Amino acid sequence: MMLNKNPYRSAEYGKRLIDAIHAVTTKNWRILDVCGGQAHAIAKYNLDEVLPQKIQLIHGPGCPVCVTPQETIDTAIELALKHQAIILSFGDMMRVPGSEQDLLTAKSQGGDIRVIYSPLDAIKIAQENPDKEVVLFAIGFETTTPIHAQVVLEARKQAIKNLSLLTALFAVPPILEHLLQLPDFKVDGILAAGHVCAIMGTNEYQRLATTYKIPFTVTGFEPVDLLLGIYINIKQLENGIYTVENPYQRIAPNDGNRKAIEVLNEVFEVAEQTWRGLGHIPHTGFKLRTKYKDFDASHRFNQNQPRPMIHERCIAGQIMKGVATPADCPFFGSKCVPEWPIGASMVSSEGICAAYYKYRV
C-alpha cells in the first residue's frame, strides 16, 4: 500500500508558493524567523536561496538553550560540585559554555549531572534519592514552562521535599517588543513560532502588529509551512496591512492551550530575565511565585543573583538582533565548532550557528 505524501513537504506546493512569492514581491523586505526550528528548516531546505533577492531572512532569539545566560550555568555547576546536588538537565545544555566550563566538564569532575528526556523525570529521581537534593535545570520558552509548572504542582502534591528548580524561562512576545524598540533592529515582518502559539495563542501579537506596524504570520517548521508564512507576510507588507494571520491552526489555535496557560500562571509570574548576548531585560521571563519559593533552588541554596556576563568573542547578540550572521563571526567554523563551541548557538540543536555549520559549511 502506498503511503500518502506529506503535503507540507510537497515539491509541487513548494514550487507554487515560491512562484507566488516572486510574483507578489516588488520591494526590499527583511523577515525575521523567531524560532531556531524555523531557522534550521530554512537552512536545511535552502529556502532563502529560492526567494527573491529583495527578501532577506534574518534570525531571532528563538532558542532557549542559546539564550540561557552563562551565570545560570555557573550556578548549576556550583550546586553540583559544591553542594553535591543531583542536577537534571536536557542533553542540549551539557556542552553550553558557562564562564569557565560546561556541565559536561563538571560531570567529569565528579558532579552528579544527569540527562533527562522529560521534566517529569525529576519526580521519580527525587523519590529514589531522598537523602540528596535534586535540582531540575528548568529552561525553555512558553512551550515547556507549563510542564515545569506541573513538576512543581506534582512535587507539592506528593510532599516531595528534596526537589527544586533552577529556572531559565523566557517569554517570546515581550522579547520581540524589546527588540522592536531598539534602533538597530530593522525588520519588516515576523514569522511567529507555531509551538509557542500552540500554548499561548496569538492574542499578544495583535497589539505588537498594530503598535509597530509589522505583520505577524504563525508558521510551522515544514518547508511548505514556512513558504506559506513568508508569502502571507510579504503580501501584507506589499499591501500596507499589519495584522496577525495564523495558517498553522492545525497545531496552534488562536486561543492557545487554556489548561497549559492556567497551570503556567498558577506556578509562575512574569519577571525580568537575563538573555545571553542581550543582557538583563524586564518582563521577559518567568519566576516561581512566592507561594512556591520552597521549590526555587536559588532560594533553597541561598544563591545571590550574579551579574550578567557577555562573552566578548561571541557575536550571538548581534545575530539575534539581525545586524550580523554567523558568517560575520571570525571564529565561526574554525575556533568555534560544535565539538568546541565558543557560544551557545553552536551547541544547541536549534542554534542558528549550528544550523549554518551543519547545512552550509
C-alpha positions as a printed NumPy array, in Angstrom:
array([[ 0.   ,  0.   ,  0.   ],
       [ 1.409,  3.385, -0.973],
       [ 1.812,  5.87 ,  1.866],
       [ 0.336,  9.34 ,  1.479],
       [ 2.891, 12.042,  0.795],
       [ 3.393, 14.717,  3.401],
       [ 1.759, 17.783,  1.813],
       [ 3.87 , 20.101,  3.962],
       [ 6.989, 18.832,  2.17 ],
       [ 5.393, 18.703, -1.25 ],
       [ 7.705, 19.914, -4.019],
       [ 4.632, 20.852, -6.089],
       [ 3.114, 23.004, -3.34 ],
       [ 6.502, 24.486, -2.564],
       [ 7.058, 25.468, -6.207],
       [ 3.652, 27.141, -6.369],
       [ 4.407, 29.159, -3.255],
       [ 7.862, 30.158, -4.49 ],
       [ 6.304, 31.395, -7.747],
       [ 3.64 , 33.282, -5.784],
       [ 6.264, 34.942, -3.575],
       [ 8.239, 36.052, -6.649],
       [ 5.07 , 37.388, -8.239],
       [ 3.994, 39.471, -5.252],
       [ 7.395, 40.878, -4.22 ],
       [ 8.23 , 44.358, -5.565],
       [10.178, 45.929, -2.683],
       [13.022, 45.024, -0.313],
       [11.807, 43.291,  2.849],
       [13.533, 41.888,  5.936],
       [11.639, 38.968,  7.504],
       [12.508, 37.63 , 10.961],
       [12.067, 33.967, 11.844],
       [11.726, 33.848, 15.621],
       [12.406, 30.194, 16.334],
       [15.528, 28.106, 15.952],
       [13.382, 25.332, 14.476],
       [12.329, 27.69 , 11.7  ],
       [15.944, 28.738, 11.097],
       [17.075, 25.112, 10.873],
       [14.34 , 24.249,  8.357],
       [15.215, 27.312,  6.268],
       [18.879, 26.293,  6.19 ],
       [18.146, 22.591,  5.641],
       [15.851, 23.152,  2.669],
       [17.767, 26.199,  1.322],
       [14.562, 28.23 ,  1.371],
       [16.401, 31.542,  1.49 ],
       [18.16 , 30.683, -1.781],
       [14.924, 30.237, -3.756],
       [13.351, 33.512, -2.614],
       [13.594, 36.807, -4.499],
       [16.822, 38.696, -3.802],
       [14.704, 41.504, -2.406],
       [13.742, 39.292,  0.569],
       [16.262, 38.871,  3.371],
       [15.593, 36.303,  6.105],
       [17.118, 37.102,  9.486],
       [17.087, 35.066, 12.656],
       [15.767, 35.956, 16.098],
       [16.404, 34.802, 19.689],
       [14.307, 31.672, 19.278],
       [16.344, 29.037, 21.108],
       [16.107, 28.793, 24.921],
       [19.382, 26.853, 25.148],
       [21.131, 29.623, 23.205],
       [19.853, 32.451, 25.408],
       [20.355, 30.794, 28.812],
       [22.962, 33.033, 30.475],
       [26.435, 31.903, 31.446],
       [25.897, 32.758, 35.103],
       [22.921, 30.372, 35.388],
       [25.077, 27.558, 34.053],
       [27.762, 28.565, 36.57 ],
       [25.153, 28.271, 39.333],
       [24.145, 24.779, 38.182],
       [27.811, 23.727, 38.219],
       [28.28 , 25.166, 41.708],
       [25.235, 23.311, 43.009],
       [26.634, 20.056, 41.602],
       [30.243, 20.409, 42.743],
       [29.964, 22.459, 45.933],
       [26.582, 21.352, 47.278],
       [26.629, 17.804, 45.825],
       [23.138, 18.215, 44.416],
       [21.882, 15.983, 41.621],
       [21.454, 18.256, 38.594],
       [18.923, 17.22 , 35.943],
       [19.322, 18.76 , 32.509],
       [18.306, 18.348, 28.907],
       [21.105, 16.997, 26.741],
       [21.446, 20.213, 24.716],
       [22.61 , 22.075, 27.815],
       [25.545, 19.805, 28.597],
       [28.004, 21.485, 26.205],
       [26.795, 25.084, 26.526],
       [29.683, 27.185, 27.885],
       [29.494, 28.812, 31.292],
       [32.055, 31.44 , 32.209],
       [34.806, 28.828, 32.641],
       [33.392, 25.376, 31.904],
       [30.257, 23.491, 30.913],
       [28.063, 20.899, 32.612],
       [29.782, 18.03 , 30.843],
       [33.151, 19.107, 32.239],
       [31.643, 19.441, 35.713],
       [30.247, 15.904, 35.35 ],
       [33.734, 14.615, 34.516],
       [34.94 , 16.261, 37.739],
       [32.521, 14.203, 39.813],
       [29.326, 16.244, 39.622],
       [26.151, 14.167, 39.612],
       [24.686, 15.709, 36.456],
       [22.122, 13.617, 34.607],
       [20.466, 13.994, 31.216],
       [16.683, 13.677, 31.29 ],
       [14.13 , 13.459, 28.495],
       [11.164, 14.929, 30.354],
       [10.997, 17.361, 33.288],
       [ 8.597, 14.913, 34.952],
       [11.547, 12.508, 35.323],
       [12.577, 14.757, 38.213],
       [ 9.738, 13.449, 40.373],
       [10.932,  9.841, 40.187],
       [14.608, 10.738, 40.642],
       [13.824, 12.822, 43.732],
       [11.801,  9.951, 45.192],
       [14.628,  7.495, 44.522],
       [17.208,  9.766, 46.195],
       [15.53 , 11.051, 49.383],
       [18.892, 11.846, 51.027],
       [20.043, 14.059, 48.14 ],
       [18.956, 17.465, 46.895],
       [17.681, 17.177, 43.331],
       [17.73 , 20.304, 41.128],
       [15.867, 20.432, 37.833],
       [17.581, 22.834, 35.415],
       [14.336, 24.252, 34.028],
       [14.911, 26.042, 30.737],
       [12.559, 26.971, 27.953],
       [10.026, 29.31 , 26.42 ],
       [ 6.276, 29.172, 26.963],
       [ 6.31 , 25.788, 25.245],
       [ 7.972, 23.983, 28.174],
       [ 7.164, 26.319, 31.075],
       [ 3.77 , 24.632, 31.752],
       [ 5.354, 21.181, 32.191],
       [ 7.915, 22.652, 34.592],
       [ 4.966, 24.134, 36.467],
       [ 3.355, 20.69 , 36.532],
       [ 6.521, 19.284, 38.154],
       [ 6.144, 21.791, 40.989],
       [ 2.465, 21.017, 41.462],
       [ 3.117, 17.268, 41.476],
       [ 6.035, 17.623, 43.91 ],
       [ 3.844, 19.601, 46.302],
       [ 1.005, 17.107, 45.933],
       [ 3.336, 14.213, 46.799],
       [ 5.073, 16.18 , 49.573],
       [ 8.483, 15.829, 47.914],
       [10.88 , 17.993, 49.914],
       [14.201, 17.454, 48.15 ],
       [13.308, 18.806, 44.69 ],
       [13.824, 22.363, 43.437],
       [14.064, 24.23 , 40.143],
       [16.891, 26.355, 38.796],
       [15.   , 28.385, 36.209],
       [15.956, 29.956, 32.915],
       [12.476, 30.522, 31.483],
       [11.812, 33.084, 28.774],
       [ 8.788, 34.832, 27.249],
       [ 8.755, 35.357, 23.473],
       [ 6.321, 38.251, 22.783],
       [ 7.976, 40.547, 25.381],
       [11.479, 39.983, 23.961],
       [10.167, 40.733, 20.479],
       [ 8.697, 44.001, 21.738],
       [12.025, 44.836, 23.387],
       [13.86 , 44.188, 20.12 ],
       [11.336, 46.197, 18.091],
       [12.163, 49.217, 20.254],
       [15.899, 49.026, 19.521],
       [17.144, 51.486, 16.892],
       [19.395, 48.912, 15.192],
       [16.701, 46.215, 14.965],
       [15.369, 46.576, 11.459],
       [12.708, 44.064, 10.41 ],
       [ 9.597, 44.459,  8.301],
       [ 7.728, 41.237,  9.087],
       [ 7.87 , 38.421, 11.621],
       [ 7.258, 34.683, 11.37 ],
       [ 5.859, 33.753, 14.807],
       [ 6.845, 30.354, 16.183],
       [ 3.987, 27.875, 15.937],
       [ 4.892, 25.862, 19.037],
       [ 4.834, 28.955, 21.275],
       [ 1.473, 29.984, 19.814],
       [ 0.186, 26.435, 20.394],
       [ 0.479, 27.184, 24.112],
       [-0.111, 30.935, 24.4  ],
       [-2.236, 31.677, 21.346],
       [-1.859, 34.698, 19.073],
       [-3.569, 37.472, 21.024],
       [-0.381, 39.1  , 22.306],
       [ 0.939, 39.523, 18.783],
       [-2.005, 41.579, 17.546],
       [-1.06 , 44.52 , 19.775],
       [ 2.535, 44.325, 18.549],
       [ 1.39 , 44.211, 14.919],
       [-0.788, 47.284, 15.361],
       [ 1.647, 49.269, 17.528],
       [ 4.785, 48.662, 15.478],
       [ 3.103, 48.327, 12.058],
       [ 4.559, 44.925, 11.392],
       [ 2.76 , 41.788, 10.181],
       [ 2.983, 38.518, 12.087],
       [ 2.405, 35.129, 10.464],
       [ 2.301, 31.952, 12.568],
       [ 4.226, 29.135, 10.927],
       [ 5.16 , 25.54 , 11.486],
       [ 8.52 , 24.002, 10.709],
       [ 7.959, 22.211,  7.407],
       [ 9.124, 23.903,  4.176],
       [ 5.612, 24.474,  2.856],
       [ 4.546, 25.951,  6.211],
       [ 7.432, 28.402,  6.082],
       [ 6.945, 29.353,  2.434],
       [ 3.257, 29.945,  3.069],
       [ 4.117, 32.124,  6.073],
       [ 6.6  , 34.143,  4.027],
       [ 4.073, 34.586,  1.204],
       [ 1.357, 35.834,  3.587],
       [ 3.83 , 38.145,  5.313],
       [ 5.079, 39.649,  2.043],
       [ 1.547, 40.031,  0.695],
       [ 0.589, 42.026,  3.807],
       [ 3.676, 44.218,  3.519],
       [ 3.138, 44.909, -0.179],
       [-0.435, 45.991,  0.611],
       [ 0.364, 48.019,  3.743],
       [-1.518, 45.657,  6.077],
       [-0.25 , 44.933,  9.598],
       [-2.085, 42.167, 11.374],
       [-1.707, 38.595, 12.646],
       [-2.517, 35.693, 10.345],
       [-2.418, 32.102, 11.5  ],
       [-2.335, 29.447,  8.751],
       [-0.949, 26.964, 11.322],
       [-4.215, 26.416, 13.193],
       [-3.986, 22.658, 12.752],
       [-1.477, 22.861, 15.656],
       [-1.736, 26.375, 17.088],
       [-5.289, 27.601, 17.756],
       [-5.628, 31.354, 18.186],
       [-6.675, 30.945, 21.826],
       [-3.786, 28.609, 22.625],
       [-3.992, 25.886, 25.253],
       [-6.068, 27.252, 28.12 ],
       [-5.192, 24.446, 30.527],
       [-1.459, 24.945, 29.934],
       [-1.815, 28.704, 30.427],
       [-3.722, 28.109, 33.671],
       [-1.001, 25.821, 35.045],
       [ 1.747, 28.225, 33.983],
       [ 0.066, 31.206, 35.644],
       [-0.605, 29.242, 38.824],
       [ 3.069, 28.487, 39.453],
       [ 4.972, 31.262, 37.651],
       [ 4.759, 35.015, 37.283],
       [ 6.321, 37.368, 34.753],
       [ 9.758, 38.602, 35.811],
       [12.897, 40.243, 34.497],
       [15.278, 37.863, 32.783],
       [18.846, 37.793, 31.531],
       [19.288, 36.764, 27.91 ],
       [22.701, 35.564, 26.802],
       [24.066, 38.095, 24.347],
       [21.283, 40.617, 25.025],
       [21.587, 41.352, 28.737],
       [19.116, 41.929, 31.568],
       [15.628, 42.786, 30.26 ],
       [12.5  , 43.459, 32.384],
       [ 9.318, 41.424, 31.951],
       [10.812, 38.904, 29.513],
       [10.856, 35.755, 31.658],
       [ 9.144, 33.791, 34.388],
       [ 9.968, 33.116, 38.025],
       [ 8.298, 30.984, 40.672],
       [ 5.576, 32.734, 42.616],
       [ 6.231, 33.45 , 46.291],
       [ 3.913, 30.668, 47.435],
       [ 6.182, 28.192, 45.609],
       [ 9.504, 29.683, 46.724],
       [10.41 , 26.45 , 48.566],
       [10.873, 24.931, 45.106],
       [13.227, 27.72 , 44.   ],
       [16.821, 26.415, 44.004],
       [18.24 , 29.939, 44.294],
       [16.185, 30.45 , 47.466],
       [16.885, 26.98 , 48.849],
       [20.654, 27.247, 48.387],
       [20.781, 30.985, 49.14 ],
       [22.27 , 31.811, 45.756],
       [22.663, 35.51 , 45.007],
       [21.774, 36.724, 41.537],
       [25.121, 37.067, 39.749],
       [25.892, 39.957, 37.458],
       [25.083, 39.214, 33.802],
       [28.087, 38.325, 31.652],
       [28.501, 38.579, 27.905],
       [31.157, 36.518, 26.159],
       [33.361, 39.086, 24.411],
       [34.211, 36.789, 21.485],
       [30.67 , 35.597, 20.718],
       [28.525, 37.806, 18.46 ],
       [25.305, 35.879, 19.119],
       [23.65 , 39.03 , 20.479],
       [24.238, 40.819, 17.176],
       [22.954, 37.807, 15.253],
       [19.764, 37.735, 17.337],
       [19.206, 41.425, 16.558],
       [19.583, 40.807, 12.836],
       [22.658, 43.   , 12.407],
       [25.027, 40.056, 11.792],
       [25.021, 36.467, 10.583],
       [27.165, 33.506, 11.666],
       [29.331, 34.137,  8.602],
       [30.306, 37.502, 10.118],
       [31.886, 35.813, 13.129],
       [35.688, 35.427, 12.755],
       [35.58 , 32.223, 14.814],
       [32.699, 30.514, 13.004],
       [33.708, 27.12 , 11.639],
       [37.298, 27.441, 12.799],
       [37.753, 28.15 , 16.501],
       [34.007, 27.793, 17.158],
       [32.659, 24.394, 16.068],
       [30.086, 22.036, 17.658],
       [32.801, 19.97 , 19.359],
       [34.497, 23.059, 20.839],
       [31.943, 25.878, 20.904],
       [32.619, 29.439, 21.953],
       [28.931, 30.354, 22.02 ],
       [25.712, 28.54 , 22.828],
       [24.331, 28.989, 19.3  ],
       [26.909, 26.484, 18.053],
       [25.813, 23.856, 20.608],
       [22.056, 23.693, 20.56 ],
       [20.161, 21.601, 18.025],
       [18.144, 24.782, 17.404],
       [21.087, 27.208, 17.371],
       [21.471, 29.273, 14.209],
       [25.262, 28.838, 14.174],
       [24.831, 25.064, 14.425],
       [22.346, 25.199, 11.525],
       [24.733, 27.183,  9.335],
       [27.6  , 24.866, 10.245],
       [25.592, 21.709,  9.524],
       [23.954, 22.777,  6.274],
       [26.2  , 25.499,  4.84 ],
       [29.797, 24.559,  5.707]])
